[in-house]
Amino acid sequence: RDLRVRELADKIVIEADPRLDEVASLGSGPAIAEIITKNGAKFRCEVLQPRGHPMNPVTDADIEEKFRSMAGKFINEKQMKQIIDNVYSLEKLGDIRELVNLLVIPEHNQ
């Protein structure tokens, strides 16, 4: 409902690019984004194999970064590290409750 977002959306044109059909048939999500500024400058980004594609796999570091960016709003660094360490060593946990208890958001953060 934000007027600025609606005005920006009105400036967006989405077009199918038949050159991407072959890549898309392999199950990936290829895309090309092009921005043309008011003064005519063009900026283009082409992604044929998005993150998570077999040819561009997500790394453990990527997953940790995403987890920290989301969980960091609710829990402290120590708790995040304990969760990560427990996930990486699930087979060594004596009881899954050890991990489940770490996933509880402290009351003062809610």
Buried (B, 14 or more C-beta within 10 A) or exposed (E): EEEEEEEEEEEEEEEEEEEBEEBBEEEBBBBEEEEEEEEEEEEEEEBBBEEEBEEEEEEEEEEBEEBBEEBEEEBEEEBBEBBBEBBEEEEEEEEEEEBEEBEEEEEEEE
